[in-house]
């Protein structure tokens, strides 16, 4: 579930960047729109890595 959400957020960021490159939005608009998405992307990556670490610890202790 989180992997899919991370993929979606990354796609949205890529689309925003493409819009910036193609002149469809300004740099200021890009910064405003991408700020929350970058935070969400960072949080999801952290959560996924944390879960993977916990899973690895469980496997190692068995």
N, C-alpha and C positions, 0 to 999 in steps of 0.2 A: 504494500500500500504506500509506504513512504517512498519507495523507489520510484513508483509511478508519479507521485506528487513532485519529487525532485526533478524527474524528467520533464514534467509539464512546466515547472518554474524555469528550468533551463531553456526550454523552447521559447517561452515568453520573453526571456531576456535576450535571446538570439534575435527574435523578431524585432524587439525594440532597437537593438543595435543596427540591424539592417535598415530599419526606418530612419535612424540617425544618419547612416552612411548615404542613404538615397535622398536625403533632404526632406523627408516627410515630416520629421519632427526636429525641433531645435535641440541643442545640447542641454539647455536648461530644462526642457520638457523631458529629455532622456534621464537626466539626473533625478528629477522629481518622480518619474514613473518607475525607475529601476531601483530606487533606494529600498523600498519595502521588499521587492523581489529578491534583492541580494541578501537582505537580512533573513528572509525565509529560506533561501537556498543554503546559507551558512548554517542555520539552525537544523535543517533537515540532514545535511551532511554530518554534522556533529552527532545528531541522534542516531543515524545509521551506523557510524563508526563506533559509538558507544555500545549499541546493541550487538554489533559484531564482536566487540571486545568481550562483552559479558558471555556471549555464546562460546567464544574460544576458551575463556576461563572455565566454563562448565565442562567442556569437552576435555580439557587438560586435567581437571581434577578427578575424572572418572577412571 
